[in-house]
Amino acid sequence: MLQQEKSQVDVLIIGSGLVGNSLALALADHAKIAMIEATPANSIQPTDERTLALSFATRRIFQAL
């Protein structure tokens, strides 16, 4: 039988894509965070070949996170 542990979090993030992970990083020092992802962690590919263009300001925000 599967047992579920109840715990409280301040923020529940649905999806671990670019936006979800960025939000988790931004809030990590300020809140207890949980993240739900539809894809099991053991099946996520370590590399992603999609291209992402970031403005200089956005790059600086990510560096700060």
PDBQT receptor file of N, H, CA, C and O in Angstrom, charges set to zero:
ATOM      1  N   MET A   1       0.839  -1.185   0.000  1.00  0.00    +0.000 N 
ATOM      2  CA  MET A   1       0.000   0.000   0.000  1.00  0.00    +0.000 C 
ATOM      3  C   MET A   1       0.881   1.245   0.000  1.00  0.00    +0.000 C 
ATOM      4  O   MET A   1       1.852   1.326   0.753  1.00  0.00    +0.000 OA
ATOM      5  N   LEU A   2       0.548   2.187  -0.825  1.00  0.00    +0.000 N 
ATOM      6  H   LEU A   2      -0.240   2.122  -1.436  1.00  0.00    +0.000 HD
ATOM      7  CA  LEU A   2       1.292   3.431  -0.933  1.00  0.00    +0.000 C 
ATOM      8  C   LEU A   2       0.883   4.381   0.179  1.00  0.00    +0.000 C 
ATOM      9  O   LEU A   2      -0.302   4.659   0.365  1.00  0.00    +0.000 OA
ATOM     10  N   GLN A   3       1.858   4.871   0.908  1.00  0.00    +0.000 N 
ATOM     11  H   GLN A   3       2.821   4.645   0.757  1.00  0.00    +0.000 HD
ATOM     12  CA  GLN A   3       1.574   5.840   1.966  1.00  0.00    +0.000 C 
ATOM     13  C   GLN A   3       1.936   7.222   1.452  1.00  0.00    +0.000 C 
ATOM     14  O   GLN A   3       2.974   7.413   0.819  1.00  0.00    +0.000 OA
ATOM     15  N   GLN A   4       1.082   8.164   1.730  1.00  0.00    +0.000 N 
ATOM     16  H   GLN A   4       0.239   8.008   2.244  1.00  0.00    +0.000 HD
ATOM     17  CA  GLN A   4       1.345   9.533   1.319  1.00  0.00    +0.000 C 
ATOM     18  C   GLN A   4       1.684  10.354   2.546  1.00  0.00    +0.000 C 
ATOM     19  O   GLN A   4       0.988  10.308   3.560  1.00  0.00    +0.000 OA
ATOM     20  N   GLU A   5       2.759  11.102   2.433  1.00  0.00    +0.000 N 
ATOM     21  H   GLU A   5       3.324  11.139   1.609  1.00  0.00    +0.000 HD
ATOM     22  CA  GLU A   5       3.168  11.981   3.510  1.00  0.00    +0.000 C 
ATOM     23  C   GLU A   5       2.549  13.348   3.283  1.00  0.00    +0.000 C 
ATOM     24  O   GLU A   5       2.665  13.927   2.203  1.00  0.00    +0.000 OA
ATOM     25  N   LYS A   6       1.896  13.850   4.305  1.00  0.00    +0.000 N 
ATOM     26  H   LYS A   6       1.802  13.379   5.183  1.00  0.00    +0.000 HD
ATOM     27  CA  LYS A   6       1.306  15.180   4.198  1.00  0.00    +0.000 C 
ATOM     28  C   LYS A   6       2.330  16.200   4.670  1.00  0.00    +0.000 C 
ATOM     29  O   LYS A   6       2.950  16.046   5.723  1.00  0.00    +0.000 OA
ATOM     30  N   SER A   7       2.488  17.223   3.886  1.00  0.00    +0.000 N 
ATOM     31  H   SER A   7       1.984  17.348   3.031  1.00  0.00    +0.000 HD
ATOM     32  CA  SER A   7       3.378  18.306   4.276  1.00  0.00    +0.000 C 
ATOM     33  C   SER A   7       2.808  19.607   3.741  1.00  0.00    +0.000 C 
ATOM     34  O   SER A   7       2.051  19.624   2.771  1.00  0.00    +0.000 OA
ATOM     35  N   GLN A   8       3.181  20.673   4.384  1.00  0.00    +0.000 N 
ATOM     36  H   GLN A   8       3.796  20.658   5.172  1.00  0.00    +0.000 HD
ATOM     37  CA  GLN A   8       2.716  21.970   3.939  1.00  0.00    +0.000 C 
ATOM     38  C   GLN A   8       3.805  22.667   3.154  1.00  0.00    +0.000 C 
ATOM     39  O   GLN A   8       4.990  22.592   3.481  1.00  0.00    +0.000 OA
ATOM     40  N   VAL A   9       3.374  23.337   2.123  1.00  0.00    +0.000 N 
ATOM     41  H   VAL A   9       2.412  23.398   1.857  1.00  0.00    +0.000 HD
ATOM     42  CA  VAL A   9       4.277  24.153   1.330  1.00  0.00    +0.000 C 
ATOM     43  C   VAL A   9       3.646  25.524   1.168  1.00  0.00    +0.000 C 
ATOM     44  O   VAL A   9       2.431  25.685   1.279  1.00  0.00    +0.000 OA
ATOM     45  N   ASP A  10       4.491  26.502   0.906  1.00  0.00    +0.000 N 
ATOM     46  H   ASP A  10       5.478  26.371   0.816  1.00  0.00    +0.000 HD
ATOM     47  CA  ASP A  10       4.001  27.851   0.659  1.00  0.00    +0.000 C 
ATOM     48  C   ASP A  10       3.580  28.034  -0.795  1.00  0.00    +0.000 C 
ATOM     49  O   ASP A  10       2.618  28.742  -1.091  1.00  0.00    +0.000 OA
ATOM     50  N   VAL A  11       4.319  27.380  -1.703  1.00  0.00    +0.000 N 
ATOM     51  H   VAL A  11       5.101  26.805  -1.462  1.00  0.00    +0.000 HD
ATOM     52  CA  VAL A  11       4.061  27.526  -3.133  1.00  0.00    +0.000 C 
ATOM     53  C   VAL A  11       4.123  26.149  -3.780  1.00  0.00    +0.000 C 
ATOM     54  O   VAL A  11       5.072  25.395  -3.563  1.00  0.00    +0.000 OA
ATOM     55  N   LEU A  12       3.116  25.830  -4.569  1.00  0.00    +0.000 N 
ATOM     56  H   LEU A  12       2.346  26.443  -4.745  1.00  0.00    +0.000 HD
ATOM     57  CA  LEU A  12       3.101  24.603  -5.357  1.00  0.00    +0.000 C 
ATOM     58  C   LEU A  12       3.203  25.005  -6.823  1.00  0.00    +0.000 C 
ATOM     59  O   LEU A  12       2.344  25.718  -7.342  1.00  0.00    +0.000 OA
ATOM     60  N   ILE A  13       4.252  24.546  -7.478  1.00  0.00    +0.000 N 
ATOM     61  H   ILE A  13       4.950  23.967  -7.056  1.00  0.00    +0.000 HD
ATOM     62  CA  ILE A  13       4.495  24.893  -8.880  1.00  0.00    +0.000 C 
ATOM     63  C   ILE A  13       4.148  23.679  -9.736  1.00  0.00    +0.000 C 
ATOM     64  O   ILE A  13       4.643  22.577  -9.505  1.00  0.00    +0.000 OA
ATOM     65  N   ILE A  14       3.296  23.901 -10.718  1.00  0.00    +0.000 N 
ATOM     66  H   ILE A  14       2.894  24.797 -10.906  1.00  0.00    +0.000 HD
ATOM     67  CA  ILE A  14       2.910  22.841 -11.638  1.00  0.00    +0.000 C 
ATOM     68  C   ILE A  14       3.746  23.006 -12.905  1.00  0.00    +0.000 C 
ATOM     69  O   ILE A  14       3.604  23.989 -13.631  1.00  0.00    +0.000 OA
ATOM     70  N   GLY A  15       4.612  22.040 -13.158  1.00  0.00    +0.000 N 
ATOM     71  H   GLY A  15       4.728  21.241 -12.568  1.00  0.00    +0.000 HD
ATOM     72  CA  GLY A  15       5.460  22.081 -14.353  1.00  0.00    +0.000 C 
ATOM     73  C   GLY A  15       6.871  22.521 -14.035  1.00  0.00    +0.000 C 
ATOM     74  O   GLY A  15       7.087  23.516 -13.343  1.00  0.00    +0.000 OA
ATOM     75  N   SER A  16       7.828  21.769 -14.548  1.00  0.00    +0.000 N 
ATOM     76  H   SER A  16       7.652  20.961 -15.110  1.00  0.00    +0.000 HD
ATOM     77  CA  SER A  16       9.231  22.066 -14.256  1.00  0.00    +0.000 C 
ATOM     78  C   SER A  16       9.981  22.528 -15.501  1.00  0.00    +0.000 C 
ATOM     79  O   SER A  16      11.167  22.245 -15.669  1.00  0.00    +0.000 OA
ATOM     80  N   GLY A  17       9.277  23.235 -16.359  1.00  0.00    +0.000 N 
ATOM     81  H   GLY A  17       8.313  23.465 -16.222  1.00  0.00    +0.000 HD
ATOM     82  CA  GLY A  17       9.928  23.808 -17.534  1.00  0.00    +0.000 C 
ATOM     83  C   GLY A  17      10.715  25.047 -17.145  1.00  0.00    +0.000 C 
ATOM     84  O   GLY A  17      11.016  25.263 -15.972  1.00  0.00    +0.000 OA
ATOM     85  N   LEU A  18      11.037  25.842 -18.121  1.00  0.00    +0.000 N 
ATOM     86  H   LEU A  18      10.792  25.666 -19.075  1.00  0.00    +0.000 HD
ATOM     87  CA  LEU A  18      11.837  27.049 -17.893  1.00  0.00    +0.000 C 
ATOM     88  C   LEU A  18      11.170  27.992 -16.885  1.00  0.00    +0.000 C 
ATOM     89  O   LEU A  18      11.829  28.509 -15.983  1.00  0.00    +0.000 OA
ATOM     90  N   VAL A  19       9.886  28.207 -17.040  1.00  0.00    +0.000 N 
ATOM     91  H   VAL A  19       9.351  27.787 -17.773  1.00  0.00    +0.000 HD
ATOM     92  CA  VAL A  19       9.179  29.134 -16.155  1.00  0.00    +0.000 C 
ATOM     93  C   VAL A  19       9.061  28.561 -14.744  1.00  0.00    +0.000 C 
ATOM     94  O   VAL A  19       9.330  29.259 -13.767  1.00  0.00    +0.000 OA
ATOM     95  N   GLY A  20       8.662  27.298 -14.633  1.00  0.00    +0.000 N 
ATOM     96  H   GLY A  20       8.444  26.730 -15.427  1.00  0.00    +0.000 HD
ATOM     97  CA  GLY A  20       8.515  26.676 -13.320  1.00  0.00    +0.000 C 
ATOM     98  C   GLY A  20       9.822  26.625 -12.544  1.00  0.00    +0.000 C 
ATOM     99  O   GLY A  20       9.855  26.935 -11.353  1.00  0.00    +0.000 OA
ATOM    100  N   ASN A  21      10.893  26.235 -13.216  1.00  0.00    +0.000 N 
ATOM    101  H   ASN A  21      10.867  25.983 -14.183  1.00  0.00    +0.000 HD
ATOM    102  CA  ASN A  21      12.198  26.186 -12.549  1.00  0.00    +0.000 C 
ATOM    103  C   ASN A  21      12.701  27.573 -12.187  1.00  0.00    +0.000 C 
ATOM    104  O   ASN A  21      13.313  27.750 -11.134  1.00  0.00    +0.000 OA
ATOM    105  N   SER A  22      12.457  28.551 -13.035  1.00  0.00    +0.000 N 
ATOM    106  H   SER A  22      11.960  28.407 -13.890  1.00  0.00    +0.000 HD
ATOM    107  CA  SER A  22      12.878  29.924 -12.744  1.00  0.00    +0.000 C 
ATOM    108  C   SER A  22      12.146  30.450 -11.514  1.00  0.00    +0.000 C 
ATOM    109  O   SER A  22      12.751  31.081 -10.647  1.00  0.00    +0.000 OA
ATOM    110  N   LEU A  23      10.849  30.191 -11.443  1.00  0.00    +0.000 N 
ATOM    111  H   LEU A  23      10.358  29.679 -12.147  1.00  0.00    +0.000 HD
ATOM    112  CA  LEU A  23      10.080  30.619 -10.276  1.00  0.00    +0.000 C 
ATOM    113  C   LEU A  23      10.567  29.923  -9.015  1.00  0.00    +0.000 C 
ATOM    114  O   LEU A  23      10.688  30.557  -7.966  1.00  0.00    +0.000 OA
ATOM    115  N   ALA A  24      10.845  28.639  -9.104  1.00  0.00    +0.000 N 
ATOM    116  H   ALA A  24      10.746  28.125  -9.956  1.00  0.00    +0.000 HD
ATOM    117  CA  ALA A  24      11.353  27.900  -7.941  1.00  0.00    +0.000 C 
ATOM    118  C   ALA A  24      12.675  28.486  -7.453  1.00  0.00    +0.000 C 
ATOM    119  O   ALA A  24      12.871  28.657  -6.250  1.00  0.00    +0.000 OA
ATOM    120  N   LEU A  25      13.574  28.793  -8.372  1.00  0.00    +0.000 N 
ATOM    121  H   LEU A  25      13.414  28.654  -9.349  1.00  0.00    +0.000 HD
ATOM    122  CA  LEU A  25      14.849  29.401  -7.988  1.00  0.00    +0.000 C 
ATOM    123  C   LEU A  25      14.653  30.769  -7.347  1.00  0.00    +0.000 C 
ATOM    124  O   LEU A  25      15.309  31.104  -6.361  1.00  0.00    +0.000 OA
ATOM    125  N   ALA A  26      13.745  31.553  -7.919  1.00  0.00    +0.000 N 
ATOM    126  H   ALA A  26      13.212  31.280  -8.720  1.00  0.00    +0.000 HD
ATOM    127  CA  ALA A  26      13.512  32.901  -7.398  1.00  0.00    +0.000 C 
ATOM    128  C   ALA A  26      12.932  32.873  -5.994  1.00  0.00    +0.000 C 
ATOM    129  O   ALA A  26      13.216  33.762  -5.191  1.00  0.00    +0.000 OA
ATOM    130  N   LEU A  27      12.124  31.866  -5.686  1.00  0.00    +0.000 N 
ATOM    131  H   LEU A  27      11.894  31.144  -6.338  1.00  0.00    +0.000 HD
ATOM    132  CA  LEU A  27      11.453  31.800  -4.389  1.00  0.00    +0.000 C 
ATOM    133  C   LEU A  27      12.164  30.919  -3.363  1.00  0.00    +0.000 C 
ATOM    134  O   LEU A  27      11.759  30.876  -2.202  1.00  0.00    +0.000 OA
ATOM    135  N   ALA A  28      13.197  30.229  -3.771  1.00  0.00    +0.000 N 
ATOM    136  H   ALA A  28      13.526  30.264  -4.715  1.00  0.00    +0.000 HD
ATOM    137  CA  ALA A  28      13.832  29.209  -2.933  1.00  0.00    +0.000 C 
ATOM    138  C   ALA A  28      14.272  29.719  -1.560  1.00  0.00    +0.000 C 
ATOM    139  O   ALA A  28      14.169  28.990  -0.574  1.00  0.00    +0.000 OA
ATOM    140  N   ASP A  29      14.747  30.930  -1.482  1.00  0.00    +0.000 N 
ATOM    141  H   ASP A  29      14.830  31.522  -2.283  1.00  0.00    +0.000 HD
ATOM    142  CA  ASP A  29      15.222  31.461  -0.199  1.00  0.00    +0.000 C 
ATOM    143  C   ASP A  29      14.102  32.064   0.644  1.00  0.00    +0.000 C 
ATOM    144  O   ASP A  29      14.331  32.474   1.782  1.00  0.00    +0.000 OA
ATOM    145  N   HIS A  30      12.893  32.119   0.088  1.00  0.00    +0.000 N 
ATOM    146  H   HIS A  30      12.707  31.786  -0.837  1.00  0.00    +0.000 HD
ATOM    147  CA  HIS A  30      11.812  32.830   0.760  1.00  0.00    +0.000 C 
ATOM    148  C   HIS A  30      10.602  31.968   1.094  1.00  0.00    +0.000 C 
ATOM    149  O   HIS A  30       9.741  32.395   1.863  1.00  0.00    +0.000 OA
ATOM    150  N   ALA A  31      10.519  30.778   0.541  1.00  0.00    +0.000 N 
ATOM    151  H   ALA A  31      11.219  30.432  -0.084  1.00  0.00    +0.000 HD
ATOM    152  CA  ALA A  31       9.327  29.964   0.734  1.00  0.00    +0.000 C 
ATOM    153  C   ALA A  31       9.667  28.485   0.604  1.00  0.00    +0.000 C 
ATOM    154  O   ALA A  31      10.660  28.111  -0.021  1.00  0.00    +0.000 OA
ATOM    155  N   LYS A  32       8.820  27.649   1.209  1.00  0.00    +0.000 N 
ATOM    156  H   LYS A  32       8.014  27.953   1.717  1.00  0.00    +0.000 HD
ATOM    157  CA  LYS A  32       8.938  26.207   1.046  1.00  0.00    +0.000 C 
ATOM    158  C   LYS A  32       8.168  25.847  -0.222  1.00  0.00    +0.000 C 
ATOM    159  O   LYS A  32       6.976  26.134  -0.336  1.00  0.00    +0.000 OA
ATOM    160  N   ILE A  33       8.858  25.219  -1.171  1.00  0.00    +0.000 N 
ATOM    161  H   ILE A  33       9.826  24.986  -1.078  1.00  0.00    +0.000 HD
ATOM    162  CA  ILE A  33       8.321  25.013  -2.509  1.00  0.00    +0.000 C 
ATOM    163  C   ILE A  33       8.199  23.521  -2.817  1.00  0.00    +0.000 C 
ATOM    164  O   ILE A  33       9.050  22.718  -2.433  1.00  0.00    +0.000 OA
ATOM    165  N   ALA A  34       7.132  23.176  -3.513  1.00  0.00    +0.000 N 
ATOM    166  H   ALA A  34       6.441  23.828  -3.826  1.00  0.00    +0.000 HD
ATOM    167  CA  ALA A  34       6.984  21.836  -4.084  1.00  0.00    +0.000 C 
ATOM    168  C   ALA A  34       6.696  22.014  -5.566  1.00  0.00    +0.000 C 
ATOM    169  O   ALA A  34       6.092  23.001  -5.985  1.00  0.00    +0.000 OA
ATOM    170  N   MET A  35       7.142  21.035  -6.354  1.00  0.00    +0.000 N 
ATOM    171  H   MET A  35       7.632  20.233  -6.013  1.00  0.00    +0.000 HD
ATOM    172  CA  MET A  35       6.944  21.111  -7.794  1.00  0.00    +0.000 C 
ATOM    173  C   MET A  35       6.342  19.795  -8.265  1.00  0.00    +0.000 C 
ATOM    174  O   MET A  35       6.777  18.717  -7.858  1.00  0.00    +0.000 OA
ATOM    175  N   ILE A  36       5.334  19.897  -9.128  1.00  0.00    +0.000 N 
ATOM    176  H   ILE A  36       4.981  20.772  -9.458  1.00  0.00    +0.000 HD
ATOM    177  CA  ILE A  36       4.701  18.723  -9.717  1.00  0.00    +0.000 C 
ATOM    178  C   ILE A  36       4.990  18.742 -11.207  1.00  0.00    +0.000 C 
ATOM    179  O   ILE A  36       4.813  19.757 -11.881  1.00  0.00    +0.000 OA
ATOM    180  N   GLU A  37       5.440  17.590 -11.709  1.00  0.00    +0.000 N 
ATOM    181  H   GLU A  37       5.583  16.766 -11.161  1.00  0.00    +0.000 HD
ATOM    182  CA  GLU A  37       5.761  17.466 -13.130  1.00  0.00    +0.000 C 
ATOM    183  C   GLU A  37       5.071  16.212 -13.662  1.00  0.00    +0.000 C 
ATOM    184  O   GLU A  37       5.066  15.176 -12.997  1.00  0.00    +0.000 OA
ATOM    185  N   ALA A  38       4.496  16.302 -14.840  1.00  0.00    +0.000 N 
ATOM    186  H   ALA A  38       4.499  17.144 -15.380  1.00  0.00    +0.000 HD
ATOM    187  CA  ALA A  38       3.791  15.164 -15.437  1.00  0.00    +0.000 C 
ATOM    188  C   ALA A  38       4.749  14.047 -15.846  1.00  0.00    +0.000 C 
ATOM    189  O   ALA A  38       4.376  12.874 -15.817  1.00  0.00    +0.000 OA
ATOM    190  N   THR A  39       5.965  14.395 -16.221  1.00  0.00    +0.000 N 
ATOM    191  H   THR A  39       6.268  15.348 -16.244  1.00  0.00    +0.000 HD
ATOM    192  CA  THR A  39       6.951  13.412 -16.661  1.00  0.00    +0.000 C 
ATOM    193  C   THR A  39       7.754  12.919 -15.463  1.00  0.00    +0.000 C 
ATOM    194  O   THR A  39       8.295  13.731 -14.713  1.00  0.00    +0.000 OA
ATOM    195  N   PRO A  40       7.842  11.599 -15.265  1.00  0.00    +0.000 N 
ATOM    196  CA  PRO A  40       8.644  11.081 -14.152  1.00  0.00    +0.000 C 
ATOM    197  C   PRO A  40      10.103  11.552 -14.249  1.00  0.00    +0.000 C 
ATOM    198  O   PRO A  40      10.663  11.646 -15.341  1.00  0.00    +0.000 OA
ATOM    199  N   ALA A  41      10.698  11.840 -13.107  1.00  0.00    +0.000 N 
ATOM    200  H   ALA A  41      10.243  11.763 -12.220  1.00  0.00    +0.000 HD
ATOM    201  CA  ALA A  41      12.066  12.378 -13.076  1.00  0.00    +0.000 C 
ATOM    202  C   ALA A  41      13.069  11.460 -13.760  1.00  0.00    +0.000 C 
ATOM    203  O   ALA A  41      14.017  11.942 -14.379  1.00  0.00    +0.000 OA
ATOM    204  N   ASN A  42      12.884  10.162 -13.664  1.00  0.00    +0.000 N 
ATOM    205  H   ASN A  42      12.113   9.770 -13.162  1.00  0.00    +0.000 HD
ATOM    206  CA  ASN A  42      13.859   9.239 -14.266  1.00  0.00    +0.000 C 
ATOM    207  C   ASN A  42      13.733   9.133 -15.783  1.00  0.00    +0.000 C 
ATOM    208  O   ASN A  42      14.555   8.475 -16.421  1.00  0.00    +0.000 OA
ATOM    209  N   SER A  43      12.710   9.775 -16.378  1.00  0.00    +0.000 N 
ATOM    210  H   SER A  43      12.042  10.309 -15.860  1.00  0.00    +0.000 HD
ATOM    211  CA  SER A  43      12.575   9.717 -17.837  1.00  0.00    +0.000 C 
ATOM    212  C   SER A  43      12.864  11.053 -18.511  1.00  0.00    +0.000 C 
ATOM    213  O   SER A  43      12.747  11.161 -19.732  1.00  0.00    +0.000 OA
ATOM    214  N   ILE A  44      13.237  12.069 -17.743  1.00  0.00    +0.000 N 
ATOM    215  H   ILE A  44      13.333  11.982 -16.752  1.00  0.00    +0.000 HD
ATOM    216  CA  ILE A  44      13.562  13.377 -18.315  1.00  0.00    +0.000 C 
ATOM    217  C   ILE A  44      14.947  13.308 -18.947  1.00  0.00    +0.000 C 
ATOM    218  O   ILE A  44      15.903  12.839 -18.329  1.00  0.00    +0.000 OA
ATOM    219  N   GLN A  45      15.038  13.775 -20.172  1.00  0.00    +0.000 N 
ATOM    220  H   GLN A  45      14.262  14.156 -20.674  1.00  0.00    +0.000 HD
ATOM    221  CA  GLN A  45      16.310  13.737 -20.889  1.00  0.00    +0.000 C 
ATOM    222  C   GLN A  45      17.258  14.809 -20.346  1.00  0.00    +0.000 C 
ATOM    223  O   GLN A  45      16.827  15.936 -20.100  1.00  0.00    +0.000 OA
ATOM    224  N   PRO A  46      18.537  14.481 -20.155  1.00  0.00    +0.000 N 
ATOM    225  CA  PRO A  46      19.486  15.449 -19.597  1.00  0.00    +0.000 C 
ATOM    226  C   PRO A  46      19.835  16.587 -20.541  1.00  0.00    +0.000 C 
ATOM    227  O   PRO A  46      20.274  17.644 -20.087  1.00  0.00    +0.000 OA
ATOM    228  N   THR A  47      19.654  16.401 -21.825  1.00  0.00    +0.000 N 
ATOM    229  H   THR A  47      19.298  15.542 -22.193  1.00  0.00    +0.000 HD
ATOM    230  CA  THR A  47      19.973  17.469 -22.773  1.00  0.00    +0.000 C 
ATOM    231  C   THR A  47      18.717  17.881 -23.517  1.00  0.00    +0.000 C 
ATOM    232  O   THR A  47      17.821  17.072 -23.757  1.00  0.00    +0.000 OA
ATOM    233  N   ASP A  48      18.671  19.112 -23.865  1.00  0.00    +0.000 N 
ATOM    234  H   ASP A  48      19.399  19.769 -23.671  1.00  0.00    +0.000 HD
ATOM    235  CA  ASP A  48      17.545  19.648 -24.604  1.00  0.00    +0.000 C 
ATOM    236  C   ASP A  48      18.119  20.433 -25.769  1.00  0.00    +0.000 C 
ATOM    237  O   ASP A  48      18.864  21.390 -25.560  1.00  0.00    +0.000 OA
ATOM    238  N   GLU A  49      17.791  20.051 -26.975  1.00  0.00    +0.000 N 
ATOM    239  H   GLU A  49      17.185  19.273 -27.145  1.00  0.00    +0.000 HD
ATOM    240  CA  GLU A  49      18.392  20.654 -28.153  1.00  0.00    +0.000 C 
ATOM    241  C   GLU A  49      17.626  21.865 -28.669  1.00  0.00    +0.000 C 
ATOM    242  O   GLU A  49      17.968  22.405 -29.721  1.00  0.00    +0.000 OA
ATOM    243  N   ARG A  50      16.596  22.302 -27.945  1.00  0.00    +0.000 N 
ATOM    244  H   ARG A  50      16.319  21.863 -27.090  1.00  0.00    +0.000 HD
ATOM    245  CA  ARG A  50      15.868  23.488 -28.386  1.00  0.00    +0.000 C 
ATOM    246  C   ARG A  50      16.727  24.729 -28.161  1.00  0.00    +0.000 C 
ATOM    247  O   ARG A  50      17.542  24.774 -27.240  1.00  0.00    +0.000 OA
ATOM    248  N   THR A  51      16.539  25.707 -28.992  1.00  0.00    +0.000 N 
ATOM    249  H   THR A  51      15.876  25.670 -29.740  1.00  0.00    +0.000 HD
ATOM    250  CA  THR A  51      17.260  26.963 -28.884  1.00  0.00    +0.000 C 
ATOM    251  C   THR A  51      16.443  27.950 -28.070  1.00  0.00    +0.000 C 
ATOM    252  O   THR A  51      15.218  28.001 -28.177  1.00  0.00    +0.000 OA
ATOM    253  N   LEU A  52      17.126  28.720 -27.268  1.00  0.00    +0.000 N 
ATOM    254  H   LEU A  52      18.121  28.678 -27.180  1.00  0.00    +0.000 HD
ATOM    255  CA  LEU A  52      16.463  29.726 -26.449  1.00  0.00    +0.000 C 
ATOM    256  C   LEU A  52      17.230  31.030 -26.595  1.00  0.00    +0.000 C 
ATOM    257  O   LEU A  52      18.433  31.082 -26.340  1.00  0.00    +0.000 OA
ATOM    258  N   ALA A  53      16.542  32.068 -27.001  1.00  0.00    +0.000 N 
ATOM    259  H   ALA A  53      15.564  32.026 -27.209  1.00  0.00    +0.000 HD
ATOM    260  CA  ALA A  53      17.160  33.388 -27.128  1.00  0.00    +0.000 C 
ATOM    261  C   ALA A  53      16.742  34.235 -25.929  1.00  0.00    +0.000 C 
ATOM    262  O   ALA A  53      15.556  34.361 -25.626  1.00  0.00    +0.000 OA
ATOM    263  N   LEU A  54      17.724  34.807 -25.261  1.00  0.00    +0.000 N 
ATOM    264  H   LEU A  54      18.688  34.705 -25.507  1.00  0.00    +0.000 HD
ATOM    265  CA  LEU A  54      17.468  35.638 -24.086  1.00  0.00    +0.000 C 
ATOM    266  C   LEU A  54      18.034  37.028 -24.297  1.00  0.00    +0.000 C 
ATOM    267  O   LEU A  54      19.103  37.195 -24.884  1.00  0.00    +0.000 OA
ATOM    268  N   SER A  55      17.316  38.011 -23.820  1.00  0.00    +0.000 N 
ATOM    269  H   SER A  55      16.448  37.875 -23.343  1.00  0.00    +0.000 HD
ATOM    270  CA  SER A  55      17.866  39.362 -23.852  1.00  0.00    +0.000 C 
ATOM    271  C   SER A  55      18.976  39.452 -22.805  1.00  0.00    +0.000 C 
ATOM    272  O   SER A  55      19.086  38.597 -21.927  1.00  0.00    +0.000 OA
ATOM    273  N   PHE A  56      19.782  40.480 -22.909  1.00  0.00    +0.000 N 
ATOM    274  H   PHE A  56      19.692  41.175 -23.623  1.00  0.00    +0.000 HD
ATOM    275  CA  PHE A  56      20.862  40.673 -21.945  1.00  0.00    +0.000 C 
ATOM    276  C   PHE A  56      20.298  40.830 -20.529  1.00  0.00    +0.000 C 
ATOM    277  O   PHE A  56      20.855  40.288 -19.575  1.00  0.00    +0.000 OA
ATOM    278  N   ALA A  57      19.201  41.566 -20.393  1.00  0.00    +0.000 N 
ATOM    279  H   ALA A  57      18.748  42.006 -21.169  1.00  0.00    +0.000 HD
ATOM    280  CA  ALA A  57      18.592  41.769 -19.077  1.00  0.00    +0.000 C 
ATOM    281  C   ALA A  57      18.083  40.446 -18.493  1.00  0.00    +0.000 C 
ATOM    282  O   ALA A  57      18.240  40.192 -17.299  1.00  0.00    +0.000 OA
ATOM    283  N   THR A  58      17.481  39.616 -19.329  1.00  0.00    +0.000 N 
ATOM    284  H   THR A  58      17.354  39.822 -20.299  1.00  0.00    +0.000 HD
ATOM    285  CA  THR A  58      16.994  38.314 -18.864  1.00  0.00    +0.000 C 
ATOM    286  C   THR A  58      18.162  37.427 -18.450  1.00  0.00    +0.000 C 
ATOM    287  O   THR A  58      18.083  36.718 -17.447  1.00  0.00    +0.000 OA
ATOM    288  N   ARG A  59      19.230  37.466 -19.212  1.00  0.00    +0.000 N 
ATOM    289  H   ARG A  59      19.294  38.042 -20.027  1.00  0.00    +0.000 HD
ATOM    290  CA  ARG A  59      20.430  36.684 -18.851  1.00  0.00    +0.000 C 
ATOM    291  C   ARG A  59      20.959  37.107 -17.487  1.00  0.00    +0.000 C 
ATOM    292  O   ARG A  59      21.375  36.264 -16.691  1.00  0.00    +0.000 OA
ATOM    293  N   ARG A  60      20.945  38.382 -17.220  1.00  0.00    +0.000 N 
ATOM    294  H   ARG A  60      20.607  39.067 -17.866  1.00  0.00    +0.000 HD
ATOM    295  CA  ARG A  60      21.416  38.878 -15.919  1.00  0.00    +0.000 C 
ATOM    296  C   ARG A  60      20.497  38.424 -14.789  1.00  0.00    +0.000 C 
ATOM    297  O   ARG A  60      20.957  38.124 -13.688  1.00  0.00    +0.000 OA
ATOM    298  N   ILE A  61      19.206  38.376 -15.067  1.00  0.00    +0.000 N 
ATOM    299  H   ILE A  61      18.833  38.620 -15.962  1.00  0.00    +0.000 HD
ATOM    300  CA  ILE A  61      18.259  37.883 -14.051  1.00  0.00    +0.000 C 
ATOM    301  C   ILE A  61      18.556  36.414 -13.728  1.00  0.00    +0.000 C 
ATOM    302  O   ILE A  61      18.607  36.028 -12.560  1.00  0.00    +0.000 OA
ATOM    303  N   PHE A  62      18.751  35.598 -14.772  1.00  0.00    +0.000 N 
ATOM    304  H   PHE A  62      18.709  35.911 -15.721  1.00  0.00    +0.000 HD
ATOM    305  CA  PHE A  62      19.067  34.184 -14.546  1.00  0.00    +0.000 C 
ATOM    306  C   PHE A  62      20.388  34.013 -13.826  1.00  0.00    +0.000 C 
ATOM    307  O   PHE A  62      20.514  33.131 -12.977  1.00  0.00    +0.000 OA
ATOM    308  N   GLN A  63      21.367  34.825 -14.140  1.00  0.00    +0.000 N 
ATOM    309  H   GLN A  63      21.265  35.542 -14.830  1.00  0.00    +0.000 HD
ATOM    310  CA  GLN A  63      22.651  34.745 -13.433  1.00  0.00    +0.000 C 
ATOM    311  C   GLN A  63      22.477  35.061 -11.960  1.00  0.00    +0.000 C 
ATOM    312  O   GLN A  63      23.126  34.450 -11.111  1.00  0.00    +0.000 OA
ATOM    313  N   ALA A  64      21.607  36.009 -11.650  1.00  0.00    +0.000 N 
ATOM    314  H   ALA A  64      21.080  36.506 -12.340  1.00  0.00    +0.000 HD
ATOM    315  CA  ALA A  64      21.367  36.370 -10.251  1.00  0.00    +0.000 C 
ATOM    316  C   ALA A  64      20.659  35.251  -9.490  1.00  0.00    +0.000 C 
ATOM    317  O   ALA A  64      20.874  35.072  -8.291  1.00  0.00    +0.000 OA
ATOM    318  N   LEU A  65      19.816  34.504 -10.195  1.00  0.00    +0.000 N 
ATOM    319  H   LEU A  65      19.641  34.650 -11.168  1.00  0.00    +0.000 HD
ATOM    320  CA  LEU A  65      19.122  33.386  -9.543  1.00  0.00    +0.000 C 
ATOM    321  C   LEU A  65      20.075  32.276  -9.229  1.00  0.00    +0.000 C 
ATOM    322  O   LEU A  65      19.670  31.252  -8.679  1.00  0.00    +0.000 OA
TER     323      LEU A  65
